[in-house]
Amino acid sequence: MTPFISFLLFFSSLTILSIARAQERAPHGLAYEHPLAFSPSAYDFFHPNTQKSNTKGACSSSNCSPLPIAAQLEATQAQASTSQKGGSRVGAAGVAGIVFGFAFVVLLAMGVYHVVITRRTNKSRANSIQPDA
């Protein structure tokens, strides 16, 4: 192998290893969670039976719709408008696909290089003059 090819192979293996190491997961789990206190409105949301509110006149004072389909439509439109703001992020599977794709391309290039050099060597051996025995 030529020095350039060995340097290229060494550099590509270091690159693959550094990319794989850089994508370590952040610590997660119950031990790393910080307890948060619920706000009073959040507590009321998750415990609706603790307060007896007058739900019949709730829609008369505000602009809410008494129909559940209209409420679902409004919620869906609000969710769609917030989901368009976020950028596209590459997940762990996408990163793994990129790394394995790059490794496949490198191995394919090395295989093609080996075939080309082997054919060239065999061709030069066939063309050389061999003495008759």
C-alpha distance (Angstrom), angle and dihedral (degrees) to the residues before:
residue distance angle dihedral
M1 . . .
T2 3.75 . .
P3 3.81 119.5 .
F4 3.79 91.1 -113.4
I5 3.80 93.1 55.2
S6 3.81 92.4 46.5
F7 3.83 89.8 49.1
L8 3.81 90.4 49.1
L9 3.81 91.4 49.5
F10 3.81 91.7 48.1
F11 3.80 92.5 47.3
S12 3.81 93.6 48.3
S13 3.81 91.9 49.9
L14 3.81 90.6 50.4
T15 3.78 90.0 48.8
I16 3.79 92.6 51.4
L17 3.80 91.8 48.3
S18 3.80 93.7 48.2
I19 3.81 92.1 49.2
A20 3.80 91.0 49.6
R21 3.82 92.0 48.8
A22 3.81 93.7 46.4
Q23 3.79 92.0 58.9
E24 3.81 96.7 65.3
R25 3.78 116.0 146.5
A26 3.75 121.6 -107.0
P27 3.79 115.4 -111.6
H28 3.77 110.4 -87.7
G29 3.75 140.4 171.2
L30 3.75 139.2 80.6
A31 3.80 93.4 -58.3
Y32 3.81 91.2 62.4
E33 3.81 96.8 46.2
H34 3.79 119.7 105.9
P35 3.79 116.4 -144.1
L36 3.78 114.8 -116.6
A37 3.77 127.5 -162.0
F38 3.79 117.8 -127.6
S39 3.76 117.2 -119.7
P40 3.81 115.0 -123.8
S41 3.80 91.8 -106.0
A42 3.82 90.9 51.3
Y43 3.80 90.5 49.1
D44 3.79 89.9 50.7
F45 3.79 90.2 49.3
F46 3.81 93.7 53.2
H47 3.83 94.1 40.3
P48 3.82 104.6 44.6
N49 3.81 95.3 157.4
T50 3.81 94.8 63.4
Q51 3.78 93.4 74.3
K52 3.78 125.6 48.7
S53 3.77 105.2 -145.2
N54 3.78 129.2 178.3
T55 3.81 102.4 -110.0
K56 3.80 96.1 172.9
G57 3.77 95.2 71.7
A58 3.81 96.2 35.0
C59 3.79 94.7 95.7
S60 3.77 94.7 43.6
S61 3.81 93.1 66.0
S62 3.83 97.0 42.4
N63 3.80 135.0 39.8
C64 3.78 96.1 -102.9
S65 3.77 121.8 129.8
P66 3.79 120.3 -122.8
L67 3.80 89.5 -147.1
P68 3.83 114.5 92.2
I69 3.83 93.0 -147.1
A70 3.79 91.9 59.4
A71 3.79 90.2 49.0
Q72 3.79 90.6 51.3
L73 3.79 91.0 49.0
E74 3.80 92.1 51.5
A75 3.81 90.6 48.0
T76 3.80 91.5 49.0
Q77 3.80 92.1 50.5
A78 3.80 91.1 48.7
Q79 3.78 91.3 49.5
A80 3.81 92.2 48.1
S81 3.79 92.0 51.7
T82 3.82 92.3 51.2
S83 3.80 94.3 44.8
Q84 3.81 92.3 57.0
K85 3.80 91.9 58.8
G86 3.83 95.3 65.0
G87 3.78 119.5 86.0
S88 3.76 123.8 -125.6
R89 3.77 112.6 -89.4
V90 3.76 127.6 -163.4
G91 3.80 112.0 -127.6
A92 3.79 129.7 -150.3
A93 3.80 91.7 -86.4
G94 3.80 90.7 53.0
V95 3.80 91.8 51.2
A96 3.80 91.3 47.5
G97 3.79 89.5 49.7
I98 3.79 91.3 52.0
V99 3.82 92.3 48.7
F100 3.80 94.0 47.1
G101 3.79 91.2 44.2
F102 3.79 91.2 52.6
A103 3.82 91.1 47.3
F104 3.82 90.0 49.8
V105 3.80 91.6 51.4
V106 3.82 91.3 49.2
L107 3.81 92.2 49.2
L108 3.79 91.0 46.3
A109 3.80 90.8 51.3
M110 3.80 90.6 49.4
G111 3.82 90.4 50.7
V112 3.80 92.3 50.2
Y113 3.81 89.9 47.6
H114 3.81 90.9 51.5
V115 3.81 92.7 49.4
V116 3.82 92.6 48.5
I117 3.81 93.6 48.9
T118 3.82 92.5 45.6
R119 3.80 92.4 50.4
R120 3.80 91.3 47.0
T121 3.80 91.2 50.4
N122 3.80 93.2 47.6
K123 3.79 90.9 47.7
S124 3.80 92.6 51.6
R125 3.81 90.7 48.5
A126 3.81 91.4 51.8
N127 3.80 92.2 49.3
S128 3.79 95.8 48.7
I129 3.78 118.6 99.5
Q130 3.77 112.1 -104.8
P131 3.78 120.4 -164.6
D132 3.80 117.5 -119.5
A133 3.73 114.2 -113.8
